[in-house]
Amino acid sequence: MSRARPDLTASFDEGSPARRSGLTLATLSDADSFSKLAKDWDELVRSMPRPSPYLLHGWLSEWWRHFGAEGNLRVQVAHRDGRLVSALPLCLRSRHGVKALEFVGGGGSMLADVLLADGEEPSTAALLVRRAAASGHHFADLFGMPEGGLLHQALGSRDLRLVARSEAPVLDLTPDWETVYREKTSKKRRSLHRRRRRQLSALGTLEISVAHTEAELEAAIEDAFLLHERRWQGGRDTSGFVTDRGKQFERAALRVLAQIGVPRIVLLRLDGQAIAFSYTFVLERRLYAHKLAFDPRLGRHSPGVLNVLDTLALAAEEGLTRVEFLGGAERFKVELADRFEPLYEGIGMTNGAVGLAAAATRLRSVRLRLRLKRSPAARWIYGGVASSPLLPPGRGPAAQHG
């Protein structure tokens, strides 16, 4: 990481080929300017190879409103003949005098990358990355990057070191759900699921409900908060989902995303009381797992697993073709998934001696944390994380996202 980097701050002058072809670049540093891009921004998100609901304009705007007070926006945008054709949602945050360039969305970013319009050349994305290099930061700490993304292509492995942070299992839902379910589970496992459902039904009336309208979602998320608090009571919950600010953010983001039909909350109820939930996002015929939890008092009946199965069945009925489980290699995910498509933390893009030192320190910290999370005690704390045969040593498992 200490080698001299290429000049990524080259000027974008009036006579450049990009300028002559109608391409203009800008850095947005205030929320009002960013707010004007909502419609065009989301079109770029939908055109991504792995479209990320965590890059939708409404999600980013609400995250910045709730968590961005101590930072500065550095959102890079490119317009061609007045049309938004590329964007990179970044912000600058300072800790102990060290300025880190991060994704808007911070540690909750998933599948984050440069956004690029269909038909636009990758060189446009590279221009935005060059511009981002002049953001006044010491180093970049970019969580949630997919492998082979445009941002990493523009910088290269020496300028941005990637460390796998989550296995991010995926499942193909193209066949009907019954076919997928039979292929992914043994006869013994399916029998166990039926027995668990019968056991719960013997305790009272079992019901499944799906919230997708704004009013339904606003009611369902309160049940989700209660279940999440109950599930992690006395445990180590690092998600921030049920902190005061976390609840405010989730409520606000849910309302905004509900306007474009993205959120779903599937609740499993026993005699009218929620005992498990799956909070997911739907985007471009894909299902993304956001949060899930169950009532630990009924844990021996596996309400969480049953709720996930119900969620996948409903997704297939809706015509969705792919599931992005996100997060780590928890056992239930590994049993159902086809493969892993990991997400990474990109560290580097350094400026000066302070940046080099800060990036090296961050890399050591992340690698130490990953080693600790592979310990038997950590696997117990995080709920039975499975070993990950598809990742080399030092690359997992990661903390549960949902």
N, C-alpha and C positions, 0 to 999 in steps of 0.2 A: 504493500500500500504506500510505500514511501517513494516509489519511482515518480519521475516528473510526468504529470498528466498532459495530454494534448490541450491546446488552447481552446477551451469550451466557451470562452467569453468573447469570441470574435464578434465584431460589430455587425449589425444588420443594416447596411447602409441603403440609401435611396436608389443607388445604381445596381444593387445586387439582382441576380436573376430572379430570386424569390419575390422581391419587391416589384420588379417589372411584370411578373406574371400575376399580379394582383394579390399577393400574399402579404399580410401585415401581422406582426407579432405585438403582444402587449402583456404586461404584468398587472394583474388586478390586485390591489392592496386594500380594498374596502368592500364590505359586505353589500353595499348598495349596488356597486358595479357588478358583483357576482350575481346578485338577485335577478338581474335582467336577462340572464342566459338560460333560464330554466328549460324552456321547450327545446331549444337547439342542443343544449347540453345533454339532455336525456336521450336524444336521438343518437348522439355519439356513444353513449353507454350501451344502448341496445345493439349497436353494430360491433361491439367487442367480441373476440373469439369466445371468451367466457364472460358474458355480461354480468356485471356486479351490481346488485341492489345497493351495496354500500358506497357506490359512486354516483347514485342518482342525486340530482340537484337538491331535492327536498331533504334527503338524509344528510348530505354535507352541510346544507344551510343550517339545519337545526343543530347538528353537532357543533358547528362553529359558534352558534348563538349561545349554547349551553357550556361549551368547554374552551372556547377560543379567547377568553378575556386576556390571558397572559401571553398571547402570541400575536403574530402579524401575518396576514394573508400574503401569499406569494403565488397566486394562481396564474399559471402561464396559459395563454390562449393564442390561437392562430385563426385569422379570418382570411378567406380567399374571396375577393370581390364582395365583401360584406357578409359572407356566410361563415359560421363557425365550423372549422374543419379539423381542429385538433385542440386538445386541452390537457393540462397537467395540474391536478389540484394539490398544491403544496402550501405549507405554512412554516413560519420560522418561530421556534420556541427556545427560550433561553433558560438554562439551568446552571446555577453556580458560575455564571459568566461564560458558559459555553453555549454557542448558538447552534441548534440542531435543525436541519431541514427535514420536515416530516410530511407525510400525507395528511391532508385534511381528513380527519377521522382517527388519526393517531393509531394507537395499538388495537383499535377495533376495525381497522381497514382490512378488507378481504378482496383479493383479486385486483388489487390496485395497480394501475399502469397508466401510461400515456393513452389518452383517448384519440382516436383517429377515424375520420369519416371514411365510408366505403369509397374506394377509388382514389383516395389521397395517397401520395407516395410516402413511404417511411421516412424519407429525408425531412419531411415537415415535422415529424415527431422529434427527429434528431435536432432540428433547429430549436425546438422548445426546450429540450434537455440542455443544450448549450446556454440558452438564456437563463435557465434555472440555476446554472452553475455560478451565476453572478448575483445570487440572492443575499449575499452578505453573511453566509453561514460559515461555521468552522468544519462541520461534517454533516453528512446525511444519514438519517436513521429511518429507513423506509420499511414499514411492516406490512406484510400481506401481499407480497409480489408473487405472481405466477412465474414459473420457469419459462424462459424464452420470450419474455415480454419485450415490448418496444423500448422501455426505459433501460433495461439491462443490455439490450442489443446496442443501444446508442453509446453506452459507457464502456462496456466490456468488463470482464471479470476482475481485472486488476484495479479498476477505478471504483467498482462496486462489488464487494464481497457478499455472496449470498449464503445465508445459513438457514437450513430448513427448520421451520418453526411448527408446522402442523402438517399432518399427512393428508388431510382433506380428501377423504374417500368419496368416490363418485359411483353412481348406479345408473345403468341404462334402463329406462322404463318403456322403451319402444314396444316390446311385447305387452300383452295384457297382464294385469297384476297377478292373476292366478298362475300364469306361466312363470313369471319372475319369482314369485314366492316359492313355488315348488322347486325351481332350479337352485335357489339360494338356501333353502332349509331342508333338513332331513325329515323323514316321516316322524321320527321321535320328537324332533323340535316342534313340528306342527301340532303334534298331539299334546305337547306341553302347553303350547299357546291356547289350544282349545280348553284344556283343563283349567288354566289360570282364568280364562274368561268365565267359565262355569262357576268357579269358586267366587269370583267377584259378584256374579249374578245371584248367587245364593245369599249374598249379604244384603241385597236390595235391588232396586231397579237401575240397570246400567244403560246409560244413554251416551251417544256421540253427537256433538254439535260442532258446526263449522261457522266461525265468525268471519265475514268478509266485508260487510258494509261498515261504514264508519261508526254507527251507533252500536252494532254488535261487537266490533273490535274494542271500542272504549270500555264496554262492560267486561269483555273477556280478558283484557289485559290486567284488570284488577284481580281477577282470579289467578292469573299467571303470577303476579307479584306475590300473592299470598302463598301459592304453592312453592315458588322459588325460595322464599324466606324459610318456609317449613322444611324444605328439602336440605338446605344448607345450614340450618340452625346448629350452631356449635362446630360447624366445619369451616374449611378455608375456601371462601368464595371470593375470587378476585375479579369477577365480571363487572362489578359496579351496577348490575342490573337493578338492584333494589335499594341502592343508596337514594337519598332524597333527590340529588341532582340527576341520578340515573333514571329514576322514575319520571321526573319532569321531562327529560330528554326523550325517553321512549314514548311517552304519551304524545308529545308534540310531533315526533317523527312519524308515529303511526297515523296521526290525523292527516298529515301531508301525503304520505304514501297511499293512504286509503283512497285519496282522490284520483289516483291513477291505477287503482285495482291491484296493488302489489301485495299487501299483507294478508295472511291467513292465520287464524288461531284455531286449532282443533282441540276441543276439550272433551275429556272423558269424565262423565259425572256418575256418581252413585247416590241414588235418592236425592238428586238435585244438587249435590255438592261436588265441586270439581275435585278430581283426584289425580289428574294428569293433564298436561298441556303440551302441545307442540306449536311454537310460534315460528312461522316460516314466511318466506317471500317467494312470489311467483313473478318471473321475468323471462320473456322470450321462451316460453314453454319449458322453463326449468324451475325446479323447486330448490330453494336454498334454506337450510336449517339455520335458524337464528338462535332461539332459546328453547329449552325444554326442561321439565321437572315433573316430579310426581310426589304424592303424599307418602313420606317414608313409613307412616304407620301401616300402610298397606303394601309395603315393599315386597313381602313374600309372595304376593299375587301378581307381581310384575306389571302394574298398571302403566308404567312408563313405556315398556316395550310394546304392550298392546296398543298404546296410543300412537306410537311411531308406525306400527303396521297399519293402523287405520288411516293415518295421515298419508302414507304411501299409496294405499288403495284409492283414497279420494283423489290424490294427485293423478293417478293413472286414469281415473274416470273423467277428470277434467281435460285429459289429452296432453298432459305434460310428458316429456320424453327423457328427462334427465334429472337426477337428484344430486345436488352438491351438498354433501353432509357437512363439509367444512370441519374445522377443529381437528382434534386428534383421533387416534386409532382406538377409540373405545370399542369394547368387544361387540356390542350390538351393531355398530357400523361396519366393522370388518366382516361380520357374518353376512351382511346384506350387500356389501359393495362389490363392484367389479374390479376396482383397481384404486390406487392412490394417485392423485395429481397434486403434489405438495405445494404449500405456500411458504414463502421465504421472507426473511428479514434482510434487506439490503443495507449494508454499512460501508461507507466510504465517501467518495466525492469530496475529498478533503481539501481544505484551504489552510496552508500555514502549519507551523509546528503544533499549535494548539489543536487544530483539526486532526492531525496525524495521531497525537496522543489520545485524544478523546475517542477516535474511532477504534484504536487498538484496545483501549479500556473497555469499550462497549462490546467488542468481539469476545474478549475474555469473559466478561460477565454473562453473555448469552450462552456461551459454550459451557460454562460452569453450571448454569441453571439447567441446561438440557441434561447434563450428566446426573445432576441431583434428581431430576424427574424420572430418570430411568431406575432409580432405586426402588426396592420393594415397598418401602414405607410410602413413597410418593405415589406409587400406583394404587395403593390402598386409599390414600387421601383423595385422589382424583377419580375414584370410582371404577377401578378395575380396568385400567388402560391395557390394551393388548400389546404384545410385542409386534413390531412392524417388520416383516420379512422383506419388504420392498425398499426399505431405506437402509443405507450403510450405517455403520457405527458412528455415533455423534450427530445423528440427524433425526431424533425423535425418541420417544413419543413426546407430544406437546400437550399443554393443558387443554382441557375440554372447552370448546367454544360454546357449546350449547348447554 
